[in-house]
């Protein structure tokens, strides 16, 4: 492989990181809490009513990810990403222009999920996996660090736009940002196929011939594969455990007697650790069996839950926040890496879509479950053990995954 080819591949990684920083996860999920107060003030809706829009968004993501995965396997990721940013930018801006009722708010958030699923880690990790065999883990970590960066800066951008000219302008601004940046970097740098000068592996090695029968009956085939079932259960539990603590972190700490100012500082510290965690997990994935990386990340998340939920002093709570930040998002890196090692790459999108869907089922269940525990027990005392048990089960499930092909240039054939 020549230097020019290597530089081109890393430009793709950089473009993926920039693109993911303004994709649906940072633009929609990370900013949602910022819009709660202005929407409630504008229309008199309760926070529970407004939160229904986010529920609609997540439910559509659960359905959309497997469909998008199959689409990018057939037509390529670049087209899906470009179309995704066009749709995401338009629908987010439309919230600012046309959201005048709960129904319209729900519909627009649901529509944003369809386009957001196209410009998502499902598509971008497929691109990275296609281009890299050596150092694939680190490349995935660098690209997916964009999600952490975007999730850290988008709430601040949103708050600034709201302060300057109101929540409607904030939605329009976020839509424009996603459209301009996402389309620009994708059109300029994202490519589906490795260049001919990339000699790490031949085309036949990178893209084993598809089994037509398996491709046509892809869902039943996957459901019969124990690895897919184990991974789906694992990532569902991780999504439940991490979002269960992250969404309720501020009210949990306030309930423990800490000030609101301190309580909002803790997730900020966690956010700073996310990018470091992404890069570290990518580095380790190239050197350590990926399920072991997943186990360490899950145990770090469980420890972070305990320290944030019941740590005796400020330093232990901050340590818990750092552990949560370092482990946050590692599951997506591990997921993409495992799919690339266990399965032929022509099925990467479909399997990755199913696993992302399972993860977001956990994302939907986790905060609701913790909220129910808090309501029934008049506090979060039983929530932390519940989350820790879920995460420990996820760690045990990682141990059930088999070894993959030790040769770094091949995906294991099924």
N, C-alpha and C positions, 0 to 999 in steps of 0.2 A: 504494500500500500504506500503510495507516495505522499509527500507532505501536503500537496494541494488537496488531495482527496480527504486526508485526515482533517484539514482545516475546514473543508466544506461540511463534513459531518458534524463538527463541533459548532459550526454556525447554525446548523439545524437544531442542535440541542439548545443553544442560546435563544433562538427564535421560539422554540417550544416553551421555554421558561417565561419569556415575555408574553407570549400568547396566553398561557395558562394564568398569568397574573391578572388578566382582565377577562377571564372566562366566567362561566356561570357560577361556579362555587364562590369565588371572591365577590363577584358583582351582586349576586342574589343572596346567598346564604350569609356571608360575612357582614353584609350591610343591613340585613333585615331588622335587627334590633334597633338600629339608629332611626329607622322610619316609624317605629311603634308610637312614640310620643307625638310627633307631628300629625300622623294620620288620625290618632285618637282625638287630638285637639281640633282637627279640621272637621271631622264627621261625627264625633261623639261615640265612635265604636269602642267596644272594650278591647283589651289586649288579647283576650281569648278569641274574639271574633276576627281580629286582624291576623292572628297567628294561623287561622284556618287557611289563609293564602299560602303560607309556607308549607302546611300539610299537603295542600293540593299540589304544590310544586314538587315535593318529594315523592308523592304517590305517582305522579306522571313520570318522574325520573326512573322509578322502579320498573315501570312498563317500557319506557323508551330505551334504556340502556341495551337490553338484549337485541332489540330491533335495529338500533344504530350499529351495534357490533356486527351483525350479519351484513348490514348494508356496506360498511367499510371493508369487510372481507371481499365483497363482490366488486365494488366500484372504487376502492381506494379511500384513504383517510383525508387526503388533501381537499377533495371536493366537499366532503362532509364538513370539514373544519371551516372552509370558506362560507358555505351555506349556513353553518351554525352561527358564525359571527354576524352575518347579515341579519338573520332572524332574531338573534339575541339582542343586538343593538336596537332593532325596530320594536321588539316587544317591550323591552325595558323603557325605552323612550315613550312608548304608548301608555305605559302605566301613568307617567307624569301628565300625559295629555288627556287621557280618557277615563281614568279610574275615578268614578263618581258614586259608586255603590260597591257593597261587598261582593255582589255577583261579578261585576266587571273586574274588580281586583283579583278575585279568585281565577277568573278565566285568563286574565293576562299573565298571572304568575304560572298557571298551568301551561300556557302557550310558551312561556320563556323556558320551561323545562325541556320541551321538545327540541328547540334549537340549541339549548345549553348542553344537552346530551351529545350533540354532534361535535361541538367544540369543547371537549372534555378530556380527562385523562384516558378514557377508552381509546379515543382516536390518536392522541399524541403519543401514548406509550406504544401503540402499534407502529407508528413511524420510527420511534427510537429503536424499538426491537428489530425492525427491518434493517436498520442501518448499522447496528452494532452487534458484535458477538464478543470480542474482547472488550473489556471495560464497559460492558452493557449496564451493569448495576450502577456504576458511577454516573454514566450518562443519564440513566433514569432518575437518579437522585438529583442531579443538577436541573434537569427539566422540570421535575415535580416540585423543586424548591420554589418555582414561580407561584405555585398555589399558596404557599406560606407567605411569600412576599406580598402577593395581592391581598390575601386575607388580613395582613397587618396594616396595609396602607389604604385600602378601599373604605373602611369605616371613617378614617380621618378625612379623606376626600369628600365623602358623603356629608359628614357633619359640616365641613367648610361650605359646601354648596348650599346646604339647607340654611345655614346662618346668613349667607350672602343674599339668596333670593328665593328661599322656600323649598318645600319638598318636591314640588312638581319639576322645578328646574333641576333639582338634584337627580331625579330619575332620568330626565332628558340628557343631562350631562354624562351620567354613567352609561347610558345607551350609546351615546356618541363616542365615548372613550373606548368601549368594547368594540364597536364597529370599526373605528379608524385604526386602532392599534392592532386588533385581531386580524382584520383583512390585510393590512399592510404587511405584517410580518409573515403571515401565511403565504400570501402571493409572492413575496420576495424570496423566501427561504425554504418553506416546507416542501419536500418532495417525497413521493411514495417509494420510488425504486432506488436502490443503491447505484452509484455510478459504476460504469464498467471498469474504471481504474481501481476499484476497491477489490483487492485480490485476497481478502481474508478467507473467503469461501466462494465457491462457484455458485452460480444461480441455482443449480439443482440441489446443492447442499442447503442453501438458504430457504428455498421454496419447494419442499417435496411435493410431488404431484398429489392433487386432491383425490380422495376417494369419493367418486361421484355419489354413490349410494349414501355414504355417511354425510356428505354435504347436504343432500336433499332431505335427510331425516335427522338434522343436526341436534335438535332438542332431545329426542328420545335417546340418541347415542350418548349425549353428555350426561343425561340423568342416570344412565347405567354405569357411569364411570365413577368409581369410588373416590378418586382424587378430587373430582369436581364437587361431589357431595360434601366431602370433608372440608374443602376450602370454602365452600359457600357457607357452611355452618360456622366455620372459624371467623370469617370476615363479618358475618351478621353479628356475632357476639362482640367482636371488636368495635363495630359501629355503635352497638348498644352501649358498651362500657365507656367509650371515650366521649361520645356526645352526651351521655347521661350526666357525666361530671362537668363537662365544659359548658353546657347550656345553663346549668344550675349553679355554677361556681360562685357568682356574685351573691345571689340570695342565700346560698349556703353559708358563706362567710359572714354576711350580715346577720344571719340567724345565730351564728356563734358569738356575736357581740362585737365584731369588728366594724369599723366605720365604712361607709360607702366608698370613700376615697381609697382606703386600703384595699377594699374588696375589688375595685376596678383595676388596681395596680397588678394584682396577681395574674389575671389572664393576659395582661400586657407583657409581663415577664415570660409567661408561657409562649406568647407569640414570637418574642425575640429568639427563643430557643428552637423554633420550628425549622428555620432555614438550616441551622447547624445540624439538626437531627436528620434532615433530608440528605444532606451531603454525606454525613457519617454513615447512614444506612446504605447509601449507594456504594460507598467505598467498601464496606464490609460484605455486601452482596457479591462482589467479585472475588472474595477471598474465603468466605464462610458459607456453609450450606444454608440456603435461604430460610428454611423453617427455623433454624437456630437464631437467625437475626430476628425473625418474627417473634420467637419466644421471649428474647431479651426485651424487645420493644413492648410486648404485652405485659410482661412482669414490671417494667418501668412504669407503664400506665397504671397498673394496679397499685404499685407503691405510691405513685403520685396521688391517686385517689385517697389513699389512707392518710397521707401527710396533709393534704389540703383539707380533708374532711375532719381530721381529728388531731392534727399536729399541735403540740403543746405551746409553740411559740412562733414568732415571725420567721426566724431562719428556717425552721422545718417546713413551714407553709411555702416559703419561697423555693426551697429545694423541691417540694412536691410540684410546684408550678414548672420548674425547669425540667423535671422528669417527664411531665405531661407534654411539654413542648418538644423535647427531644424525641419522644416516641410518636408524636402526632403526625399522621400521614405516612408513617413507615409502612402501614398495611398496604397502601396503594403501590409503593415501590416493590414490596415483597410479592404482592399479587401479580403485577406485570412481569416480574422476573420469573416467577414460577410458571406462569402460563407459557412464557417463551421457552422455558427449559423442558416442560413436560409434554408439550403438544406441538404438532406441526404448525408452522406460522400462518398457513392459509386459514386456520380456525381461530387465530388469536383474537380477533374482534368479537366473535360470537361468544367465546368462553369468557373473555374479559368483561363483556357486557353483562353476562349472567352473574358473574361474581360481584361486579359493581352494584348490580341490582340487589343482590343479597345484602351487601354492605349498607345500602340505603334503607333497606327494611329495618336493619338495626338502628340506623340513624333516626328513623321515624318512631321506633318503639322506645328507645332509651330515655329521651326527655319526658315522654308521657308516663312511663313507668316510675321514674324518679318523682315526678310531680304527684302521682297517685300515692306513692309511699309517704311523701311529705304531708299530703293532705290528711291521710288516715292516721298518721302518727304525730301530727302537729309539729313536724320538723323533719330533718334529714337523717335522724339517727339510724334508721334502718336502710337508708339508700346506699350508703357506702359499702356495707357488706354485700348487698345485692349486686352491685357493680363489680366488686372484687371477685365474687364467685363466677360471674359471667366471664370475666377476663381470664381467670384461672382455667376454666373449661376450654377457652380458646387456646391457651398455651398448651394444654394437654392434647388438643386436636392437632396442633402443628406437629407433634411427635408422631402422629399417625401417617404422615406423608412419607412416601418412599424416596429413596435416593434417585437422583436423575442422572442422565448420561454425563460422565465426567469430562467428555471432550467439549471444549468451550465453543466449537464451531457448529454444533449440531443441536437442533431441537430433537427431543426423543420422539420417535415415531410411535403412533398408537395403532 
